[in-house]
Amino acid sequence: MTEDDRTTETEIEAVALHAASRNDTGRGVARSLRRDGQVPAVIYGHGRDPQPLAVDTKAIELLLEAIGGETALIDVAIDGGEPVKALLREVQRNPVKRAEVIHLDLYAVVAGEPITVDVPVHLVGTAEGVRNQGGVLDHQMHRLSIRCLPGDIPEHIEVDVTALSVGDAIHAGDLTIPNAEIEHDDDVTIVAVLAARVEEEPTPVAEAEGEEPEVIRKGKAEDEDAEAEAAGGGGPVRRASVGVGHPGAEYERTRHNAGWILLDHLAARGGFAPYRRADQAVATTGTLAGVPVRLLKPTTYMNLSGQALRALRSPNWDPASDLLVLVDEVALPLGKFRLRGAGSSGGHNGLKSVEAHLRRQDYARLRIGVGPKPPEWDDLADFVLSSFRREERQLLDEQLEVMADAVECWLTDGIETAMNRYNR
């Protein structure tokens, strides 16, 4: 099977959405809008300041029905003006009434400017290994980050799995998407066929008469775990906040290390002990809002950040509820931040590594605005690896307490509540 046989793209079509600008923001305003049959929204991106909007609830229902979970390019007409082309970046729903949309994020795009976008992956066919060999299909990547022009964005990517036998897999490097670059490492697995697991009954082993019971001694790792649990208040420490960044003094004050800056603020706020060496990371453990939590900084470079997550592994650890990654986001303006409960990496190298290590995308992340990239900066990498100017760092520092509140809300009430409370 060739690469072209494996991948099919379905071209995107623009849909229309009418919105009204609004000046007032805040929780009370959002509640008032919803009572009046409207949903608060925001549009940002392409160097524009975030603009609060109000959208008719029925219009949103029709929009979501029209796109059906696919990637969509939206013509947003604000106050009856010329439509602005935008992507639906995020849909927030009521955590109890899941059908109720409570907020929209729209990301403005420009026709000739490449962007990074998440596109759904649809599997096509029945794998040979499932049909005739008793295997199990393991769909690991449900969305892919690609970079392309807005007019080249596919609604979804179809991956043909028909020829896969047990033990076979399709990786990101096996796929070809016309006029687009895949923003994942070539060895990231999209889908695989695994051999069905056969569970065997354990065979009881009789103790020999007079045999002394075995004494299990703690190793160094277990000692460190016990010490960490004690530091966290006496209970198991499952929750973890990981800041991705670059090690080294030359990167301490850069935009790419915004996650580390927030992590240090959390450690100071909670009176945590100094960071100690862990597996490819430094870590400290304590409590925030009464919840034991581990703060971890990978000491690998950004694109290997996921390797440090080995330090968090424990039998009951679940990334979906126990992990929050703090990460810089150039698509958000400085002074803003957004929480997300799941999604792909969006082209961010740190998140790509986390995603590849976890083999899943349903973990929370707090995206810290460090953008937009000024026109005089030709290279995005150079921009994010540059230090904050004094007035920029002051703007970031003003948001640290609010972001720390959001992290504590995630710890106590979960990501859905934190998103509803802090994503404005």
N, C-alpha and C positions, 0 to 999 in steps of 0.2 A: 504494500500500500504506500503510495507517495504522500508527501506533505499536502499537496493540493487536494488529494482524495479525502484526507482526514478533516479538513476545515472548510466550512462554508460560512459566508457572512450574509446577513440580511440587511440591506441598506435602510438607514434611518429616514423617517419622514417627519417634518416639523408639524407640530400641533399648536393651536392658538390658546392663549389664556389672557383674560382681561384682569387687571389689578388696579387698585387705587393706592396712591401714596398716602402715608400717614406720618404725623410728626410725633405723636405721643407713643411711648413705649412703657413696658413694665407689666407686672403680673395682673394688675387691676385692669389695664387697658386690654390685655389679651382676653381676659374673662368677659369683658364687656363686648368685644368683637364677636366672640363665640355665641353670646346670648342673642346677638343681632344677626346670626346666620352667616358670619364671616370667619375666616381663619387668618391669624397673623402669619406673615411671611417676611422674608428678607431676600434681597438680591445683592450680590457682591461679585467681585472678580474683575479682571482686566483693568486694574488700577483705579476702579471706581470705589468710592466710599460705600459702605453698606447702607442700603436704602430700605427702611421698613415699609412693608406693603400690607394691604388687606385684600383678601380674595374671597369671593362668594363660595360658600361651602358646596353648593350644588355644582359649581364650575369645577371645583377640585375633584369631586366624585366622578364627573364626566371625563375629566383629564386622566385620572388614574385608570378608569375603565378603558379609555381609548388606548393607552400605552401598555396596559396589562403587565406591568412589571418589567417591560423592556427598557432599554436605553432610549431616551427621547430628546429631541431638540425642540425647544418650545419657543414660540413667538410670543413674548410677553408684552402686551400693550399696556403701558402705565398711564393712567389718566387720559386714555384715548389717544395717546401720542404714537409716534412711529414705533413699531414693535422692536424689542430688544431680543436677540437670540440668546437663549440660556439653556442650561442643563438642569435637570432636577437633581440637586446634590443630595438632599436628604428629606425624608418624610417622617415626621414625628407623630406617633399615635398615642391615644389615651391608653395607659397601661392596663386599665380595667376593661374599657369598651374599645377593643382593638380596631373596630371598624371606623372609629371617630378620629379624624385627622385634626391635630391641634397646632401644627406649625409646619411650614415649608421653607426649605433653603433652596434658592435658585442661584446658579453660577453663570454670570454673563460671559459670552464668548464672542470672538470676532472672526469673520470668515477666513482670513488669511493667516491666522495665528494658531500654531499647533497647541493642543491641550492634552492633558492626561485625563482619561475617563475610565470608569469601571463598566464593563460590558458583561451581561449574563452569558454563561456557558450552557448550551443545550446539548445533551447527548442524544445521538441518533443511532438507531439500530439495536439489536440484541447481540451482545458479545458471544463469540464462539465458546469461550471458557465458561460462560453462564449457561448457555443453551445445551451444551453437550458434555461439559466436563465437571459440572457440579460446583463451579466457582462462584464467588460473590463479587459483584461490581462495587468498587470503592471510589465514589465521586468526591475528590478531595477539594478541587477548586471550582466553586460555583460561579465566580466572577473573575474576570481577568482585567488588569490594568493595561490599557494600550495608549499610545501617543499618536495623534493624527490630527489632521485638519477637521474642523467641525462638520464640513460637508461629507467627510469620509467615515463618520462614526457609524458602525453597524448597530442595528437594534439588538442583535445577539450573535453569538458565535456558535455554529453547529460543529460538533466533533463526532465523527463516525467511529463507533467502537466495535463494529461488526466483526472485524478480523482479530480482535484481542483474545488470546488464549490465557489460561491460568499462568500467572507469572509475568504477563505482558503489561506494559503501561504506556501511556502517552504523556509526554512531557512538554513543557512550554516551548522548548527548542524544536519540537516536531511540528509545530503549527505555523502556518503562513496566513497572514491577514493582509489583503491588498491595501497598499497605501497607509500602512500602520506599523508601528513598532511595538512589540510586546514588552512591557516593563517588568518582566520577571526573569530570573536566572533560567538558563536553558534546562537545568536539571530539576526544576520544580515540577512535581507530578500533578497532572490534571485529573487523570482517571487511571485506575489499575484494576486488574482482575486478580483477586486473591483466592487462594485455596481455602475451602470451607474448613473452619476450625472444628476438630473432633475432640470433645472433652472426655477424658478418661477418669473413671472412678479411682480415687486414691486407694492404694493397697495398704491396709493397716500393718504396721511393723511391731511385732511383739518384743517387749524388752526382755533381755536375757536376765535370768534370775540372779539377784544380787548385784546387778549392774548399777553403778552410780549415775544419777541424773547428770546430763551434760550441762555445763555452766557456759552460758553465752556471754562473752565479754563485749562491751561496747567498743566500737571503733571510733576513730577521730571524728568522722562525719556525724555519727550518732551523738557524740558528745556535743558537737557544735549545734546540732539541731535542738538538743535538750537545753543548751544555754540560750539559744535564740527564743525558745518557747518561754523560758523563765523571764527573759528580757521583755517579752511581749505581754506579760501579765499572768503567766502561769498556764495558759491554754495553748493548744496547737496554733501555729501561725500559718494560715493558709493564704490570707489576702496579701497581695503584693502590688506595689506601684513601681514600674520600671521606667526610668528616664533614658531615652536613647541619645547618644551624643558621641563626641570624639574625645579620647583621653589625651592629656597633655596640656601644659600651661598655655600654649599658644592658641588653644581652642576654647579656653574657659569662658571668654566673654563674647563668643560668636553667636550668631543667630541659630546655627545648627545645634547649639547646646542649650537651647531654651528649656528642653525637658530636664536637663541636669540642674538648671537654675531653679526651676520650680521644686524639684526633688530636694535640693538643699534648703529651700524655704520651709518645706514640710518637716524636714529633720529638725530645723531650728525651732519651729513652732511647737513640735511635740517634745522637745528636750531629749532627742535621741542621742545615744552614745556615738562616738566617732565611727566612721565606716571601717569595716574590717574586710580583709581579703576573703573572697569566695571563689567559686569556680568561674574563671574568666570574668570576674566582676569584683566590685567592692559593695558591701551591704551593711545595713544597720537595721535593727529591729526595735520596735517600741509600740506605743499606742497613739492613735488619733481618734478623737471622739469616742474613746473607750473601747476601740476595736484594735486588737493586735494586728500589726501590719509590718511587712518587710519592705524597705526601700532599697532598690538595687540599681547600680550603675554598671553597665557592661564596660569592661576595660579593653574589649576588642574595638576595632574601628566600626563606624556606623553600619557598614554593609555586612558585618558579622554579628550584630547585636543579639540575634536569636540564640546563638550558642550559649550565652550567659543564662538563659532560662533554665538550664539544667540545675542551677542552684535552687530552683523553686519546686522541683519535682517532689511530690509526696503522694501517698496512696489516695488521698481524698481531694487533691488539688484539681480544680476545674477552671481552665482559663476563661470560660464563658462568664463565670461569676466572681472569680478570685483574682483576675489580672486587669490592671489599668496601665496602659502605656502612655507616657507623656512625651509628646513629639512636636517638633516645630512644623509649621504649615505656612508655606509662602503664598498659598492661595487666599489666606485670611490676612486682613490688614493688622498691623501691629496695634495692640491694645484690645484685640478681640480673641475669643477662644470658643471652641465648640466641642461638645462631647458626642461620641458616637458609640453605639453598642456593638456594631459589627461592620463589616465591609472590607474591601480589598485595600491594598497598600497605597493606592493612588500614585504609584511611582516613587514613593519615598523608600530609599534604600534600607533604612532602619526597620521600617514596617515590613518590607519584603523579606528581610531575614527572619523577623519574628514569625511571619506567616509561614515561611518555609520550614522553620523548626517545629512549629505547632501542628503543621499540616491542617490548619483550619483558619477561618476568618472571623469566627464569632467570639471575639474578645474586645473589651472596651478600650477606647483610646480618647485622650484629651488632646486636641489639636490646638497648639498655641500659635496665634498669628504672628508672623515675622515679616510679612509682605506689605505692600507689593514690591516687586523688583523694579527699581527706577530704570528709565530708558537708557541711562548712561552706562548701566551694567550690561555688557553683552553676554556674559556667561553666568548662568544661574548658580552653578557650583561656587564660583568666586564670590557671588553675593552672599549666599548662606554661610560661607566660611569666613566672612568678614565680621569684625566686631561691631556691636551696637554703638552708635554715636551716643553722646551723653544724654541728649533729650529723648532718644529712642529708648535707652535703658531705663530712664525715669518713667516713661510710659508703660514699659513692661512691669517695672516694680510696683506701679500703682494697681496692677491687676493681680499680683501674686496672692494677696489675701483672699480675693474673691475666688480665684482658682483653687486655693487651698480649701475654702469652704465647699467648693464643688467636689473635690476629692473626698472630703469627709462625708458629704451627702452620699456619694457612691458607696462608701464603706458602710454606712448605717442603713441606707434605704434602697440601694441598688441603682443601676445605670439608668433605668427608665425614669425614675423619679428625679435623678440628677439632671438628666436631659431636659425634662419638663420644667425644672426650676431655673436652670442656668443658661439654656440655649435661647437667647433673645435676638 
